[in-house]
Amino acid sequence: MITRSVTVAKIRREYWQQIAAGGNRFELRDEEVGAGSRAFVFVDAKTGEHLGNARILACTIFGGYDASPWSWSMLSKLVEVPVSELKELFPYADRLGAAAASECEMYVYEITPISDEELLRDILADVPKKRLN
Protein backbone atom coordinates (compact mmCIF):
# COMPACT_ATOMS: atom_id res chain seq x y z
CA MET A 1 0.00 0.00 0.00
CA ILE A 2 1.22 3.51 -0.72
CA THR A 3 1.60 5.30 2.57
CA ARG A 4 2.82 8.61 1.19
CA SER A 5 -0.78 9.55 0.39
CA VAL A 6 -1.49 10.54 3.99
CA THR A 7 0.22 12.44 6.78
CA VAL A 8 -0.44 11.43 10.37
CA ALA A 9 -0.90 14.47 12.61
CA LYS A 10 -1.21 14.49 16.39
CA ILE A 11 -3.73 17.03 17.65
CA ARG A 12 -5.84 17.70 20.70
CA ARG A 13 -9.27 16.12 20.68
CA GLU A 14 -11.00 19.53 20.94
CA TYR A 15 -9.23 20.71 17.77
CA TRP A 16 -10.45 17.65 15.89
CA GLN A 17 -13.99 18.37 17.08
CA GLN A 18 -13.70 21.89 15.59
CA ILE A 19 -12.48 20.43 12.28
CA ALA A 20 -15.19 17.76 12.20
CA ALA A 21 -17.86 20.40 12.85
CA GLY A 22 -16.54 22.52 9.98
CA GLY A 23 -15.39 25.31 12.29
CA ASN A 24 -11.67 24.96 11.64
CA ARG A 25 -10.68 24.62 7.99
CA PHE A 26 -6.90 24.87 8.35
CA GLU A 27 -3.99 22.81 9.68
CA LEU A 28 -0.74 24.60 10.53
CA ARG A 29 2.65 22.91 10.18
CA ASP A 30 6.24 24.10 10.40
CA GLU A 31 7.30 21.40 7.94
CA GLU A 32 5.86 20.75 4.54
CA VAL A 33 4.04 17.44 4.15
CA GLY A 34 5.12 15.10 1.36
CA ALA A 35 4.19 16.18 -2.14
CA GLY A 36 2.03 13.09 -2.64
CA SER A 37 0.16 13.50 0.63
CA ARG A 38 -3.49 14.24 -0.05
CA ALA A 39 -4.95 13.85 3.43
CA PHE A 40 -4.28 14.10 7.14
CA VAL A 41 -5.09 11.25 9.49
CA PHE A 42 -5.58 12.85 12.89
CA VAL A 43 -4.74 11.02 16.12
CA ASP A 44 -5.22 12.17 19.69
CA ALA A 45 -1.95 13.70 20.92
CA LYS A 46 -2.35 12.09 24.36
CA THR A 47 -3.79 8.66 23.63
CA GLY A 48 -2.87 7.99 19.98
CA GLU A 49 -6.53 7.16 19.26
CA HIS A 50 -7.68 7.76 15.69
CA LEU A 51 -9.92 10.84 15.64
CA GLY A 52 -10.69 11.34 11.97
CA ASN A 53 -9.40 12.37 8.57
CA ALA A 54 -9.29 15.46 6.40
CA ARG A 55 -8.57 15.96 2.72
CA ILE A 56 -5.90 18.52 1.84
CA LEU A 57 -7.41 21.06 -0.54
CA ALA A 58 -4.54 23.57 -0.80
CA CYS A 59 -1.33 24.71 0.86
CA THR A 60 -0.15 28.28 1.41
CA ILE A 61 3.40 28.99 2.53
CA PHE A 62 4.07 31.93 4.81
CA GLY A 63 7.47 33.20 5.85
CA GLY A 64 10.89 32.29 4.57
CA TYR A 65 12.63 34.31 1.91
CA ASP A 66 10.03 34.21 -0.88
CA ALA A 67 6.64 33.86 0.82
CA SER A 68 4.37 36.39 2.49
CA PRO A 69 5.21 37.31 6.08
CA TRP A 70 3.07 36.01 8.91
CA SER A 71 2.22 36.98 12.46
CA TRP A 72 1.19 34.88 15.42
CA SER A 73 -2.22 36.58 15.51
CA MET A 74 -2.82 35.84 11.80
CA LEU A 75 -1.95 32.16 12.22
CA SER A 76 -4.03 32.01 15.39
CA LYS A 77 -7.07 33.35 13.59
CA LEU A 78 -6.64 30.91 10.68
CA VAL A 79 -6.27 27.76 12.74
CA GLU A 80 -8.41 28.88 15.68
CA VAL A 81 -5.70 28.16 18.26
CA PRO A 82 -4.71 30.77 20.85
CA VAL A 83 -1.38 32.53 20.23
CA SER A 84 0.04 31.21 23.50
CA GLU A 85 -0.60 27.61 22.40
CA LEU A 86 0.89 28.22 18.96
CA LYS A 87 4.05 29.52 20.59
CA GLU A 88 4.20 26.33 22.68
CA LEU A 89 3.71 24.19 19.58
CA PHE A 90 6.40 26.04 17.62
CA PRO A 91 9.01 27.09 20.22
CA TYR A 92 11.76 27.53 17.62
CA ALA A 93 9.73 30.18 15.81
CA ASP A 94 8.83 31.83 19.10
CA ARG A 95 12.51 32.11 20.08
CA LEU A 96 13.25 33.90 16.78
CA GLY A 97 10.98 36.76 17.88
CA ALA A 98 10.35 39.40 15.22
CA ALA A 99 12.66 37.61 12.76
CA ALA A 100 10.41 34.53 12.74
CA ALA A 101 8.08 35.89 10.07
CA SER A 102 10.89 36.17 7.54
CA GLU A 103 13.12 33.27 8.60
CA CYS A 104 10.66 30.54 9.55
CA GLU A 105 8.37 29.02 6.92
CA MET A 106 4.91 28.02 8.08
CA TYR A 107 2.61 25.85 5.99
CA VAL A 108 -1.12 26.40 6.22
CA TYR A 109 -3.15 23.55 4.74
CA GLU A 110 -6.77 24.13 3.82
CA ILE A 111 -8.64 20.96 4.77
CA THR A 112 -12.08 19.41 4.80
CA PRO A 113 -13.13 16.43 6.95
CA ILE A 114 -13.64 13.10 5.17
CA SER A 115 -14.85 9.72 6.33
CA ASP A 116 -12.69 6.62 6.66
CA GLU A 117 -14.37 5.26 3.52
CA GLU A 118 -13.45 8.37 1.50
CA LEU A 119 -9.87 8.16 2.77
CA LEU A 120 -9.64 4.51 1.77
CA ARG A 121 -10.98 5.30 -1.73
CA ASP A 122 -8.36 8.04 -2.11
CA ILE A 123 -5.54 5.76 -0.99
CA LEU A 124 -6.63 2.90 -3.23
CA ALA A 125 -6.94 5.26 -6.19
CA ASP A 126 -3.12 5.65 -5.96
CA VAL A 127 -2.44 1.91 -6.08
CA PRO A 128 -1.64 0.72 -9.61
CA LYS A 129 -4.02 -1.98 -10.83
CA LYS A 130 -2.26 -5.33 -11.29
CA ARG A 131 -3.23 -7.50 -14.22
CA LEU A 132 -4.10 -11.11 -13.60
CA ASN A 133 -2.87 -13.46 -16.33
Order of alpha helices (4+ residues) and beta strands (2+ residues): beta-alpha-beta-beta-beta-alpha-alpha-alpha-alpha-beta-alpha
